[in-house]
């Protein structure tokens, strides 16, 4: 049995119920079941996708992306959903690393992929629309001629089903491999924590190339037989309009998006009465954002997790959203959590330590990275890199990060990626990147640099170094020039000192 059975089960039980609403059109569970079966057959018959093969996707949120996940599950293949915000060199590295059998892409990214052709000469490209060139094939045309189902259903819960690439501490993305079993237990965690039933209606606006957008509410809703309204991209006005017009019951956002919603001119006049729950996650959530929802009578629950936990791991019970503001809650139904010291020993209640996790919702491995996988699972528990504590009632709080990461607008940015580029600049002696608090994005990356003697390089010149190499959201927002970087006795850069300086320093250009 594979997770595409969720859809075929609900197609059998109530096939006319709407599974997905997108761009003004409803797709019933019966229709979605047929679409997934035919897509799996197309992948198998036309593209030769077999068990263990990878299929990449480059595009915005869509029913096709969701269906591709379940079609891959049916075959025992793996979906690789690409972050469409990344720069060409980042995509080239990921595609070379995972070697997909094919990539399915939307029109906005045709030219982008054509530019990668020299680095990926054998990659088969499918267009969601007419084929834009001789080396492209039309998704629709292949689907129309495909059989109604696969010759033999091969997927199982034990099979890996997706590789989600996230920024890495070494400057290279990490491919997080999630099994169908992990997606299944994540759905059980999410359904239990958020009381999701077939009567719910989820509004999905977070990008589904992230596990948050795909797995905190979207796939759990399909597991429960509920309805999902998908928006291609986040837009505050469109999202508020969808809440007022479509009447969803649950909705997921991150702090930067929530701030855009609550600051929008339509916020006060939008009818939120259909909502019974707003989920917030991805980073520490400021109390002011939580209260913006709570003040309108909406439970705003926090959900803690990572790509490696699929991501639902620790959740704030709905009943506690007012009394435990600031807490990310308690471990989800099928996840264990602990707070440990550097030796792996349990920390006493109230003491600070690293949050570690265990459960069937956790990832299997980092793709082609045995050493990284072993390090992450040291001692048999997954080490999150987040420092937290528990209160006397057992509720978890995230205090800071042990790992060197900047979380900006819900996106993880690892300074190593930026520092690798700065290290190649001959005008700089040394450089470090740290996060600075920002009222809109939570944090923004700042480059702290030391010029070579005699160099007159300016901030604008340094910021230009990142163009075309990294996604724009990763670029430093400002440059601070220093005489030297602060270092400890071992010569390691003291980034906490830099962060302290940034709170009172202006950006130089």
Buried (B, 14 or more C-beta within 10 A) or exposed (E): EBBBBBBBBBBEEEBEBBBBBBEEEBBBBBBBBBBBBBBBBBBBBBBEBEEEBBBBBBBBBBBBBBBBBBBBBBBBBBBBBBBBBBBBEBBBBBBEBBBBBBBBBBEEBBEBBBEBEEBBEEBBBBBBBEBBEEEBBBBBBBBEEBBEBBEEBBBBBEBBBBBBBBBBBEBBBBBBBBBBBBBBBBBBBBBBBBBBEBEBBBBBBBBBBBBBBBBBBBBBBBBBBBBBBBBBEBBBEEBBBBBBEBBBBBBBBBBBBBBBBBEBEBBEEBEBEBBBBBBBBBBBBBEEBBBBBBEBEBBBBBBBBBBBBBBBBBBBBBEBBEEBBBBBBBBBBBBEBBBBEEEBEEBEEEEBBBBBBBBBBBBBBBBBBEEBBEEBBEEEBBBBBBBBBBEEEEBBBBEEBBEBBBBBBBBBBBBBBBBBBBEEBEBBBBBBBBBBEBEEBBBBBBBBBBBEEEBEBBBEBBBEBBEEBBBEBBBBBBBBBBEEBBEEEEEEBEBEBBBEBBEEBEBEE
